[in-house]
Amino acid sequence: MEDNFLSSTVQTSLANVSSALDEIPKSLDHVYHPSAECDPLSEEPSDALSTETEAGKIFVGNLPYFAKKESITDFFRQFGPLSNVILIKNNENLDRNKGYCFILFGGSDPAASALKATEFNGVEFYGKPLTVRLDDGRRLKGLKEERNRWIDGSDDRTIRSEWHEEREKNSLEFLRVLENFPQDWQRVIQAFHRIEKPRQRDFALLVGYFAKRGDKHNARSAFESMRSVGIQPNIHIYTNLVHAYAMAKDMRGAVACIEDMQAECISPNQATYSVIVSGYGRMGQNEVAETWFQKLKLSNLPLNTIIFNNIISAHCKAGNMRRVEALVLEMEEAGFEATLGLYNCIMDGYANACEEKNCLMIFHRLKEAGMHPNVVSYGCLINLYCKLGKIGKAIKISKEMQAHGIPHNKKTYSMLIDGFVQLEDSANAFSVFEDMMKEGLKPDIVTYNILVNAFCKTRHMDRAFGLLNRMKKEGQRPTFQTYTTIIDGFIRAKDIKMALEMVHQMKKAGCKPSTATYNVMMYGLVQEGQMDRAVAIIDEMVLAGITPNERSYTILMEGYACIGELGTAFKFFKKMKEEGLKADIVSYGALLKACCKAGRMQSALAVLQEMNSAGVGRNLFIYNILLDGWAQRGDMWEAAEVLHQMRKEGHCPDIYTYTSFINACCKAGDMQKAMETVADMKRTGVEPNIKTYTTLVHGWASASYPEKALACYHEMKEAGLKPDKAIYHCLMTSLLSRAAVARETVHAGIKSIVSEMIDQGLSVDLATATHFQRYLYKAEGSSGELTELVQRIYPPDWAATVETRHSGSSDD
């Protein structure tokens, strides 16, 4: 009886255990299977058992924790219509997800759509490589079968050891650190080293982490460490390594990685090509990016939205908007829909190209597509109108954006500030800056630098200096660009002392001056004619461990060119080449100026010959220097030959070209050819400027035709040009030289010119007054009506000087 009681008790207990075990697997499936859908906090309730074998279902892992259902839906809609997106939320924080979701495709062929979506495995989504695979319920079935075998007592699983459990724990901790503390690279490395015998996925995460940081050296080190322990890389790890080189802007290294993987019979996938195209696009090499895009098309791999986004972005940055339009059309024909991000990218391209009509067209198109413009969309329009100088329209777009409930960010405020800066309106620029502060947005270094540049441009150096101190108080550390801008402002204000003081403050603040900083200082000293101090800057740079660049030597060459020291200019040109620096067209231009200034035209021709040997082509800048050199010598025939050669090479003469050639004609005494050139330039749409008319006036004066000089002066005034002191001096000298012999023709002109000078408050210096007085003495003797009138433009100390001279003569 006792045996029967025990038997019945055991049977009852076993039945209870069996009943309990029937309930346990369901919760175990939820805990251990990543495709569990019974989470009560998921956005869409679903029965896991009813969908586990449903066609067209995919699992998406490694999602950013902040990703929302809308963005995921928008991303995967390109593969086909969606029937459901099940995003698993975090139980502890409902604003975050658990890092994975399930997507069910609908339509006529959901299985094909799901299969197409799996080709996105490894593609980045908000900076994280996605895990995309078909979810056919095999893992869930396997767990059920394992449960049944365990119940039947036929489970022969090997129990995981404590070592395995510890490694798994450290691996998960490494993943957690990567997700939550990516900026703390030391913590990331320590977490990785705590994993004993890391697996392929651990190495893949580490290489990917270094890739995002652009740390190609540590990415390569992690890659080689993986291989040294016998783990072979897969396509995902190789793509991460390519990404590391691309982020470090070492595209040669990135391409070498692709060659290595192909040598190991691993073919690049869409993600690999996408990384390469994006890398070349960021470097502005859109033609190379286009080449790799064509290689992808030839590889027969299916295109996707990300590939199109990257190649379109590359051409947008290069300003090749016609190619962008063709790519958008190709993308639409392939069945891919443009995202809001792509529309914004195209708008930015048109904004940078200042194509207002096309930019507005894209803005209206994205709204027609059912998308809502965001702050980036409006920012593109603000940037467009600021670049066009239409600050009123930029303000209008700003107000429209705010009316739609979209607040400004730092970038849009910076654009408005920069727009006012371009118009040299520092008052309104600072007003926008104050509005930004009121909105609670803390200006970044970019905003501060824009505002500092505004004050320096308008010569408000005290306000620029005050803003520098404000930056320091608010914890913003000024960069070398900040200091360099202020130094340049003091240089332009011809305050060398304060510029040098700023360099001292820069060093004291721990900000190392750059090559650009030293170049600005050299330029200021050269402008002041302090060539010895400018040369000393080169030695100071070398002592500071900063290598002078081509611009450094070119500034010195230009300085010596201005003072006619040809030998010293050539000395620095030679030194530049000895330093291994390649002379550019500006450097050769400085040498040509030196030769022309010294009248050494044969040396100038030798410089041109060296330019040809170095493969540096001539442009309008070079031709104008050469033409001016021949003009200074009055060699009209050589100047005409240069003009002919320039036109032959397809360069259109500008105002400087024509003025130099007119000067050559005037110095050669061929005023008829000079006037023919003036008529020719007007026919080509180039209008004479003040310098052109001054040259003509001087030419006619030298040819003893003051009447013609006066006619040129009146023509200049009719053209709306305001005479300057130089043309008044030239014209007065010409007219006074003929005052003694052509009273009727020049006296009226002299009176008219003097009256204008008096009205404008202009006067001549003592040397010029003495020169004028000699002509007047020949015309009227010691006094006269004309003499009294002209003496009104003499300097105030003229009478005292004359009296002193007379007293000296009487004493003698």
HELIX and SHEET records of a PDB file:
HELIX    1   1 GLU A    2  TYR A   32  1                                  31    
HELIX    2   2 ALA A   48  THR A   51  1                                   4    
HELIX    3   3 LYS A   69  PHE A   76  1                                   8    
HELIX    4   4 ARG A   77  PHE A   79  5                                   3    
HELIX    5   5 PRO A  110  ALA A  117  1                                   8    
HELIX    6   6 THR A  118  PHE A  120  5                                   3    
HELIX    7   7 ARG A  138  ASP A  152  1                                  15    
HELIX    8   8 GLU A  162  ASN A  180  1                                  19    
HELIX    9   9 TRP A  185  HIS A  193  1                                   9    
HELIX   10  10 GLN A  200  ARG A  213  1                                  14    
HELIX   11  11 LYS A  216  SER A  228  1                                  13    
HELIX   12  12 ILE A  235  MET A  247  1                                  13    
HELIX   13  13 MET A  251  ALA A  263  1                                  13    
HELIX   14  14 GLN A  270  ARG A  282  1                                  13    
HELIX   15  15 ASN A  286  LEU A  298  1                                  13    
HELIX   16  16 THR A  305  LYS A  317  1                                  13    
HELIX   17  17 MET A  321  GLU A  333  1                                  13    
HELIX   18  18 LEU A  340  ASN A  352  1                                  13    
HELIX   19  19 GLU A  356  GLU A  368  1                                  13    
HELIX   20  20 VAL A  375  LYS A  387  1                                  13    
HELIX   21  21 ILE A  391  ALA A  403  1                                  13    
HELIX   22  22 LYS A  410  GLN A  422  1                                  13    
HELIX   23  23 SER A  426  LYS A  438  1                                  13    
HELIX   24  24 ILE A  445  LYS A  457  1                                  13    
HELIX   25  25 MET A  461  LYS A  473  1                                  13    
HELIX   26  26 PHE A  480  ARG A  492  1                                  13    
HELIX   27  27 ILE A  496  LYS A  508  1                                  13    
HELIX   28  28 THR A  515  GLN A  527  1                                  13    
HELIX   29  29 MET A  531  LEU A  543  1                                  13    
HELIX   30  30 GLU A  550  CYS A  562  1                                  13    
HELIX   31  31 LEU A  566  GLU A  578  1                                  13    
HELIX   32  32 ILE A  585  LYS A  597  1                                  13    
HELIX   33  33 MET A  601  SER A  613  1                                  13    
HELIX   34  34 LEU A  620  GLN A  632  1                                  13    
HELIX   35  35 MET A  636  LYS A  648  1                                  13    
HELIX   36  36 ILE A  655  LYS A  667  1                                  13    
HELIX   37  37 MET A  671  ARG A  683  1                                  13    
HELIX   38  38 ILE A  690  SER A  702  1                                  13    
HELIX   39  39 PRO A  706  GLU A  718  1                                  13    
HELIX   40  40 LYS A  725  SER A  737  1                                  13    
HELIX   41  41 ARG A  743  ASP A  759  1                                  17    
HELIX   42  42 LEU A  766  GLU A  780  1                                  15    
HELIX   43  43 GLU A  785  VAL A  790  1                                   6    
HELIX   44  44 GLN A  791  ILE A  793  5                                   3    
HELIX   45  45 TRP A  798  ASP A  811  1                                  14    
SHEET    1   A 4 LEU A  82  LYS A  89  0                                        
SHEET    2   A 4 ASN A  97  PHE A 105 -1                                        
SHEET    3   A 4 LYS A  57  GLY A  61 -1                                        
SHEET    4   A 4 THR A 131  LEU A 134 -1                                        
SHEET    1   B 2 GLU A 124  PHE A 125  0                                        
SHEET    2   B 2 LYS A 128  PRO A 129 -1                                        
END                                                                             
